[in-house]
Amino acid sequence: MAPRLRLYPRILPQLHDEEIQSFDYFQNVCAKDFAGYFQSSLWETLVLKTAHEEPCISHAVVALGSLHRAQMYPAGIRNNVSAPEYSVRYYRKAIVTLNQRLENCSMSWELAILSSLIFLALELLLGHDVVAFMHLKSGFRMLKAIRDRFSQYSVDGKIIATTSSACALSGNLHDLVNAFARLDVQAATFERAYKPNNFRTITLPDRFTSILQARDALNSILAAMYSLLQHNRELIKKTLPYIPLPAKTAIEVEQIKTLLNHWSDLFTPFSKQNQVSPKQQMSIDVLVIHRTAAWIHISTFFNQDQLSCDFYYSSFKHIVDFAQKVNGIDEEDNKTSRLRFSLDVGLIQPLLYVATHCRDPSLRRQAIKIMNGLGREGLYDGLSSVAVAKWVVKMEEDGMEHGFVREEKRFHGEVATVFDDVKRTFQVTGTRRNCDGVWEQVNEHVTWEVHSMTL
C-alpha cells in the first residue's frame, strides 16, 4: 500500500495536480530512501532546494517520483498513461530545459553535475545500466574540468593550490564529488571494462568527527585499491605464494593494507565514543562490512589458488552476521515489504563477494538469502545479484563432495555479467583452471528466473 503523502504548500505553482503528487512523493519517500543507510543531505536538501529554483531539476524530480512510486506501489497507481511513459516525458523535458539553461549560463557547473546524478538514478530505475554509466562518466568529465579550471598542479600532478575564483563553487560541490566517487568505486567492481577515476585524494584525519567523514575516507581507500586491482586483472599476475609480486606492486598492496588498518584504528574509537541511534548503528555496521570485505579482497587477490579464501571464513561470517543485523534493524525501522532504491553504500556488493568467494555452502547461502530481500543500491540490484550468485554456486558445487569445493571448480577473479533488464536475462562468464591445470572460460546465457532456482 502506498504511503499517505503529506502535501506541502504549492511552492511550485507551475506544476499540475498530477505533477505535484509525484513531486510530493519524491519529497516524502524518495529523498529519504536514496540516502540509503546514511543520513546524507544531498537528496533531502540539495536536490529539493534546487528543484524549487530550477525547472530542469523539478521536471527530473517529477519523473523520478512518478517512476519510483509506480515500481514500489504498482497497485496504488491509477493513470491512463503508463508510469515509464509518463516518467520519460518529464525526463525529456528536464534534458531540454537543462540544455536551454546551460546555453544561457556556461558556468552552471553544479546544475549540470547534479542533473547528471539525477538522470543516472532515472536510468537505473528504468533498467538502462549502459546509459546510467554514460551519465556517470559525463559527471566525472565535468568534475575534472572544474578541478583543472580552478586548481594549480605540482610537477607530479598533485593539486597544490586552488584559485580564489573557485569560491563561486559552493560547498554543494563537495557532496556531489563524494556521491560520484562512491558510484565510481561501485562501477569499478561492477563493470570489468570500467576504468575507475580515483578522483579523491586519500586523506585520513587525526580523528573522525562524523560517520559521513569516515565513509568518504574509506571510499577513497577503496578507490585506490580497485584502481590497483584493475591494473592487475590478468591471471598471470596472480602468483602468490609461489612467486613474489613485483616490488612496486607489493609496496602498493602493503600501502592499501596500512591505510585500511589506519582507518580501523580511527573508526573503532569513534564508533564507541557516543550512544548512537539504530540508524547510526546501521551506518557504522555497513562501513565495518565494507572494510572487512576490502581486507579479504586485497589479501587474496594476488593468490594463485582460490583455496586461500578458505582461511578467511571468520571474516566472511563477520560480514554475513553484520549484514543480518543491519537488515533486521532496517526491516523493523521501515515496516514495509517493498524493495528499496538508494544510490549510496549498501549491503549488496559485499554480500555478492561473500556468495561468490566464500565456499562454505551454508554461509554463502545466507548471503544470498539476505540479498534476495534487498532492492537496488546504486549500480547493484539485489535480485540480479542473487541470480549471478546462484549461478556461481550451482557451477562450483556441481559434483561437490563432503561440502568442499575443489580448486578446479572455483572461479578466479570477478564473474563477468552483461544484464538485459528488459528480457530478464544475463550473459555470464567465469574463468577457472581445469583438472589439467589449463585455464578455461565458462559461458552461459541465463534466464533471470530468480525464484525458480533452488540452492
C-alpha positions in Angstrom: 0.0 0.0 0.0 1.4 3.4 -1.0 2.2 5.7 1.9 -0.1 8.6 2.7 1.6 11.7 1.5 1.9 15.0 3.3 1.1 17.5 0.7 3.2 20.6 1.1 2.1 24.1 0.1 2.4 24.7 -3.6 5.8 26.4 -3.7 5.8 25.4 -7.4 2.6 26.8 -8.7 3.5 25.9 -12.3 3.1 22.2 -11.6 -0.3 20.5 -12.2 -2.0 18.3 -9.6 -0.5 15.1 -11.0 2.9 16.6 -11.1 2.5 17.8 -7.5 1.7 14.2 -6.4 4.9 12.9 -8.0 6.9 15.8 -6.5 5.5 15.2 -3.1 6.1 11.5 -3.3 9.8 12.2 -4.1 10.0 14.7 -1.2 8.4 12.3 1.3 9.7 8.9 0.2 12.5 9.0 -2.5 14.7 11.7 -0.9 14.9 9.6 2.3 15.3 6.3 0.6 18.0 7.5 -1.8 20.3 8.3 1.1 20.3 4.6 2.0 21.9 3.8 5.4 23.4 7.2 5.7 21.8 10.5 6.8 23.1 12.5 3.9 21.6 15.8 3.0 22.2 15.5 -0.8 18.7 14.3 -1.8 16.7 15.8 1.1 18.3 19.2 0.9 20.3 20.0 -2.2 18.1 18.2 -4.8 14.8 19.5 -3.3 16.2 23.1 -2.8 17.4 23.2 -6.4 14.1 21.7 -7.7 12.3 24.7 -6.3 14.6 27.0 -8.2 15.5 25.2 -11.4 12.8 23.8 -13.8 15.1 21.2 -15.2 15.6 19.6 -11.7 11.9 19.9 -10.9 11.0 18.0 -14.1 13.6 15.4 -13.3 12.2 15.1 -9.7 8.7 14.6 -11.1 10.0 11.9 -13.4 11.8 10.1 -10.6 8.9 10.3 -8.1 6.4 9.0 -10.7 8.6 6.1 -11.8 9.7 5.1 -8.2 6.1 5.2 -6.9 4.9 3.0 -9.8 7.6 0.5 -9.2 7.3 0.3 -5.4 3.5 0.5 -5.2 2.1 -0.6 -8.6 -1.4 -1.4 -7.2 -1.8 2.2 -6.0 -1.3 3.8 -9.4 -4.4 4.6 -11.4 -3.3 6.5 -14.5 -4.2 6.4 -18.2 -0.5 6.8 -19.1 2.0 4.2 -18.1 4.5 5.2 -15.5 7.6 4.7 -17.7 6.0 6.7 -20.5 5.0 9.5 -18.1 8.4 9.5 -16.5 10.3 9.6 -19.8 8.1 12.5 -20.9 9.3 14.6 -17.9 12.8 13.2 -18.2 13.0 14.6 -21.8 11.6 17.9 -20.5 14.3 18.0 -17.9 17.0 17.5 -20.6 15.6 20.1 -22.9 15.3 22.6 -20.1 18.8 21.9 -18.8 20.3 22.4 -22.3 18.5 25.8 -22.6 19.7 26.8 -19.2 23.3 25.9 -20.0 23.2 27.8 -23.2 22.4 30.9 -21.2 24.9 30.3 -18.5 28.0 28.2 -19.3 29.2 28.4 -15.6 26.3 26.4 -14.2 28.7 23.6 -13.2 26.8 22.4 -10.2 23.4 22.3 -12.0 24.9 20.2 -14.8 26.6 17.8 -12.5 23.5 17.5 -10.2 21.4 16.8 -13.3 23.8 14.0 -14.4 23.4 12.4 -11.0 19.5 12.6 -11.1 19.5 11.4 -14.7 21.7 8.4 -13.7 19.2 7.5 -11.0 16.4 7.7 -13.6 18.2 5.4 -16.0 18.9 2.8 -13.2 15.2 2.8 -12.3 14.3 2.3 -16.0 16.8 -0.6 -16.2 19.2 1.2 -18.6 22.5 0.4 -17.0 24.5 1.3 -20.1 23.0 4.8 -20.3 23.5 5.2 -16.5 27.2 4.6 -17.0 27.2 7.3 -19.6 25.9 9.8 -17.1 28.4 8.6 -14.6 31.3 9.3 -17.0 29.7 12.6 -18.0 29.6 13.7 -14.4 33.2 12.8 -13.9 34.3 14.7 -17.1 32.6 17.9 -15.7 34.2 17.4 -12.2 37.6 17.0 -13.8 37.0 20.1 -15.9 36.2 22.1 -12.8 39.3 20.8 -11.0 41.5 21.6 -13.9 40.0 25.1 -14.3 40.4 26.1 -10.6 43.5 24.2 -9.5 47.2 24.5 -9.8 49.4 21.4 -10.0 52.8 20.3 -9.0 55.2 18.6 -11.4 54.0 15.2 -10.3 50.4 16.1 -10.9 49.2 16.8 -7.4 47.0 19.7 -6.6 49.0 22.4 -4.7 46.6 25.3 -4.7 43.1 26.3 -5.6 42.3 29.7 -7.1 40.1 32.2 -5.3 37.5 32.1 -8.2 36.7 28.6 -7.1 34.8 30.1 -4.2 31.9 30.6 -6.6 31.5 26.8 -6.4 29.6 26.3 -3.2 30.0 23.6 -0.7 27.4 21.6 -2.6 30.1 20.6 -5.0 31.7 18.6 -2.1 28.6 16.5 -1.7 28.4 15.9 -5.5 32.1 14.9 -5.7 31.6 12.3 -2.9 28.4 11.0 -4.5 30.1 10.4 -7.8 33.2 9.0 -6.0 31.1 6.3 -4.3 29.5 5.3 -7.6 32.9 5.2 -9.1 34.0 2.6 -6.6 30.8 0.6 -7.3 31.4 0.8 -11.1 35.0 -0.5 -10.7 33.6 -3.7 -9.1 30.5 -3.9 -11.3 31.9 -3.5 -14.8 35.2 -5.1 -15.9 35.9 -2.6 -18.6 35.3 0.4 -16.4 38.4 2.4 -15.5 38.0 4.0 -12.1 38.6 7.7 -11.9 40.1 7.6 -8.4 39.1 11.2 -8.2 39.5 11.8 -4.4 42.9 12.1 -2.7 43.3 9.8 0.2 43.4 11.9 3.4 42.9 10.4 6.8 42.3 12.9 9.6 43.7 12.7 13.2 40.2 11.6 14.2 36.8 11.1 12.7 34.2 13.6 13.7 31.2 12.1 11.7 30.1 8.9 10.1 30.0 10.6 6.7 33.6 11.7 7.1 34.6 8.1 7.9 32.5 6.8 4.9 34.2 9.2 2.5 37.7 8.4 3.8 37.1 4.6 3.4 35.7 5.2 -0.1 38.9 7.0 -1.1 40.9 4.0 0.1 38.7 1.6 -1.8 39.0 3.7 -4.9 42.8 3.4 -4.7 42.5 -0.3 -4.0 40.3 -1.1 -7.0 42.4 1.1 -9.3 45.4 -1.1 -8.3 43.4 -4.3 -8.8 42.1 -3.1 -12.2 45.7 -2.8 -13.4 46.5 -6.3 -12.3 43.5 -8.3 -13.5 45.5 -10.7 -15.7 45.6 -14.2 -14.2 49.3 -14.4 -15.0 50.0 -11.7 -12.4 48.4 -13.7 -9.6 51.5 -15.7 -8.4 51.4 -15.7 -4.6 52.5 -17.5 -2.5 54.7 -19.4 -5.0 56.3 -16.4 -6.7 56.7 -12.9 -5.0 55.0 -10.0 -6.5 57.0 -7.3 -8.4 58.4 -4.9 -5.8 56.3 -1.9 -6.9 53.0 -4.0 -6.7 54.0 -5.5 -3.4 54.6 -2.0 -2.0 51.2 -0.7 -3.3 49.4 -3.7 -1.7 51.0 -3.1 1.7 50.1 0.6 1.4 46.5 -0.3 0.9 46.6 -2.6 3.9 48.2 0.0 6.0 45.5 2.6 5.1 42.8 0.1 5.9 44.3 -0.6 9.3 44.8 3.1 10.0 41.1 3.7 9.0 40.0 1.0 11.5 42.3 2.4 14.2 40.5 5.8 13.8 37.0 4.4 13.3 36.8 1.9 16.2 37.1 4.5 19.0 34.8 6.9 17.1 32.1 4.3 16.8 32.2 3.6 20.5 32.6 7.1 22.0 28.9 8.1 22.0 25.5 6.5 22.2 24.1 6.1 18.7 20.6 5.7 17.3 19.6 2.5 15.4 20.0 4.4 12.1 23.5 5.5 13.0 24.4 2.0 14.2 23.4 0.6 10.8 25.7 3.1 9.1 28.6 2.1 11.4 28.0 -1.6 10.7 27.8 -1.1 6.9 31.2 0.6 7.0 32.7 -2.2 9.0 31.3 -4.7 6.5 32.9 -2.9 3.6 36.2 -2.6 5.3 36.2 -6.3 6.1 35.4 -7.2 2.5 38.1 -5.0 1.2 40.7 -6.6 3.5 39.8 -10.1 2.2 39.9 -8.8 -1.3 43.3 -7.2 -1.2 44.7 -10.1 0.9 43.6 -12.9 -1.6 43.5 -11.1 -5.0 47.1 -11.9 -6.0 47.0 -15.6 -4.8 47.3 -18.2 -7.5 44.8 -20.5 -5.8 41.3 -19.7 -4.7 41.8 -22.1 -1.7 43.3 -19.1 0.0 39.8 -17.7 0.5 39.0 -20.5 2.9 41.4 -19.0 5.5 39.0 -16.0 5.8 35.9 -18.0 6.9 35.7 -16.0 10.1 35.8 -12.7 8.2 33.2 -13.9 5.7 31.0 -14.9 8.7 31.6 -11.4 10.3 30.2 -9.8 7.1 27.1 -12.0 7.0 26.4 -11.6 10.7 26.6 -7.8 10.5 24.5 -7.8 7.3 21.8 -9.8 9.0 21.8 -7.4 11.9 21.6 -4.3 9.6 18.9 -5.9 7.5 16.9 -6.8 10.6 17.1 -3.3 12.0 16.2 -1.8 8.6 13.1 -4.0 8.2 11.9 -3.2 11.7 12.5 0.5 11.1 10.7 0.6 7.8 7.9 -1.9 8.4 7.4 -2.4 4.7 7.9 -5.2 2.2 8.9 -3.1 -0.7 12.4 -3.3 -2.2 14.3 -0.1 -1.6 16.3 2.0 -4.0 19.3 4.1 -3.0 22.5 5.5 -4.5 24.7 5.1 -1.5 26.9 2.4 0.0 24.9 -0.7 1.0 25.0 -4.4 1.6 24.7 -6.0 -1.9 28.2 -5.5 -3.1 30.0 -7.2 -0.1 27.3 -9.9 0.2 27.8 -10.8 -3.5 31.5 -11.0 -2.8 30.8 -13.4 0.1 28.4 -15.5 -2.1 31.0 -15.9 -4.9 34.2 -16.2 -2.9 33.3 -18.0 0.3 32.9 -21.6 -0.5 31.2 -22.6 2.8 27.8 -23.9 1.5 25.8 -22.6 4.4 27.4 -19.1 4.7 27.2 -18.3 1.0 23.5 -19.3 1.0 22.9 -17.0 4.0 24.5 -14.1 2.0 22.2 -14.9 -1.0 19.1 -15.0 1.3 19.8 -11.5 2.6 20.5 -10.2 -0.9 17.1 -11.6 -2.1 15.3 -9.1 0.2 17.3 -6.1 -0.9 16.4 -3.6 -3.7 18.9 -1.6 -5.6 22.0 0.1 -4.2 23.5 2.3 -6.8 24.7 0.1 -9.7 23.9 -3.1 -7.8 20.4 -4.7 -8.0 19.6 -7.3 -5.3 17.6 -9.7 -7.4 20.0 -9.8 -10.4 22.9 -10.2 -8.0 21.1 -13.1 -6.4 20.8 -14.7 -9.9 24.5 -14.3 -10.6 25.4 -15.7 -7.1 23.1 -18.7 -7.6 24.7 -19.5 -11.0 28.2 -19.4 -9.4 27.1 -21.6 -6.6 25.5 -24.1 -9.0 28.6 -24.3 -11.2 31.1 -24.5 -8.4 29.2 -27.0 -6.3 28.4 -29.4 -9.1 29.8 -32.8 -8.1 30.8 -31.4 -4.6 31.7 -34.0 -2.0 31.6 -33.5 1.8 30.8 -29.8 1.4 34.2 -29.0 -0.1 34.5 -27.1 -3.5 37.6 -28.3 -5.3 40.1 -25.8 -6.7 39.4 -26.8 -10.3 35.7 -25.9 -9.8 36.4 -22.4 -8.3 36.1 -19.3 -10.4 39.0 -16.9 -10.3 38.6 -13.1 -10.3 35.3 -11.5 -11.0 32.5 -13.2 -12.8 31.7 -11.0 -15.8 28.0 -10.4 -16.4 26.0 -8.5 -19.1 22.4 -7.8 -18.0 19.3 -7.3 -20.1 16.8 -5.9 -17.5 14.0 -5.8 -20.1 14.3 -9.5 -21.1 15.3 -10.5 -17.6 18.3 -12.4 -18.8 22.1 -12.1 -18.4 25.2 -13.4 -20.1 27.7 -14.7 -17.5 31.4 -15.6 -18.0 33.7 -17.2 -15.4 37.3 -18.4 -15.6 38.7 -21.4 -13.8 41.6 -23.9 -14.0 40.5 -27.4 -15.1 41.9 -30.7 -13.8 44.8 -30.5 -16.2 45.8 -27.0 -14.9 44.6 -25.3 -18.1 42.6 -22.1 -17.9 39.1 -22.4 -19.3 36.2 -20.0 -19.6 32.6 -21.0 -18.8 29.9 -19.0 -20.6 26.2 -19.3 -20.2 23.2 -17.3 -21.2 20.9 -17.5 -18.2 17.2 -16.5 -17.9 16.7 -14.3 -15.0 14.3 -16.6 -13.1 15.4 -15.7 -9.7 12.8 -17.6 -7.6 12.8 -20.7 -9.8 16.4 -21.6 -9.0 16.9 -23.6 -5.8 20.1 -24.0 -3.8 
